[in-house]
Amino acid sequence: MTVEIGSTEDRYQRPQLRLAPSPTAESHAFWTGGRNGELLITCCHGCGHFFHPPGPACWRCRSTDVAPEPVSGRAVVAAYTVNRQSWIPGFEPPYVVAMVELAEEPDVRLITNVVDFAPAEISVGMAVEVFFEDWTPLSGEEDSRVWLPLFRPVKTT
């Protein structure tokens, strides 16, 4: 997987502010995997399926033999909305909030921002890939750093 950590290219401008998550024991790997350029999704070693959000047991087979595993970072847009309202100072519209389906398992979906393109160009079925933004929450504590998985259109060569 080719992932650029904290990259900003073309039209995408990193916002001044984002509301950062507060990772739990189960979600810590998901929020910090981007440090190493990895999108980590919980995988059940009992039935072999991925699931999200992370939890202590597989919702399919109820196995507790679960752990975060790297996935390709490829996905397709399943649904989206273009937000044009300014809700968060420093996070200026328009921006796309999308549900993306992971290539490894289409019923594993993430809510994310799709960036690095004109919002009018988005469509259901658009191929996207992950990249990460490194954020330190307002507390400023190094231990609370997170790497937010964002998506952008796959560039065809």
C-alpha positions, -999 to +999 in steps of 0.1 A: +000+000+000+014+034-009+003+059+017+016+094+022+013+105+058+000+140+063+003+149+026-015+178+011-015+181-027-035+195-055-067+212-042-068+198-007-060+222+021-055+208+056-081+225+078-070+246+107-090+225+132-105+190+134-124+175+162-101+146+172-114+113+186-106+100+221-093+065+214-105+036+236-086+004+243-103-013+213-100+017+189-064+028+197-048+008+169-073+022+143-065+058+153-027+053+155-020+029+127-015+058+103+018+066+121+032+036+101+010+043+071-013+014+079-051+014+080-057-011+108-091-028+109-101-054+134-101-089+120-117-120+136-092-149+136-122-173+143-141-166+110-116-145+091-139-115+086-130-078+092-153-056+112-156-019+122-160-002+146-134-022+167-147-042+196-137-070+219-156-097+200-167-105+164-203-097+158-206-126+133-193-156+152-189-141+187-152-151+189-130-130+211-099-139+191-098-106+173-069-082+165-062-052+143-048-061+109-036-039+080-058-036+050-050-022+015-065+012+021-086+009-011-123+015-010-153+027-030-177+055-021-210+039-010-228+071+000-219+108+006-231+143+013-215+176+004-216+198+035-219+235+026-227+248+061-199+262+083-203+241+115-168+241+129-146+273+129-115+266+109-131+236+090-144+255+060-170+241+036-176+227+012-164+193+022-175+158+016-186+134+043-187+099+029-193+063+038-167+042+021-167+004+017-133-013+021-120-034-008-113-064+015-148-066+028-176-044+013-197-046+044-170-029+064-177+008+061-160+039+074-174+074+077-147+098+066-139+128+045-131+124+008-107+152-002-083+163-030-109+169-057-138+192-064-169+181-044-191+182-075-170+153-089-179+128-063-201+098-072-212+066-056-188+038-068-158+062-070-126+044-062-107+060-033-076+053-013-065+062+023-040+087+035-035+100+070-034+133+088-015+135+120-034+155+146-026+163+182-058+171+201-062+204+218-048+189+251-015+189+233-004+157+250+019+136+228+002+104+240-031+116+225-019+120+189-041+104+163-037+098+126-071+104+109-078+081+079-090+103+051-096+092+015-090+107-019-098+095-055-074+069-068-052+085-095-052+066-127-019+064-145 
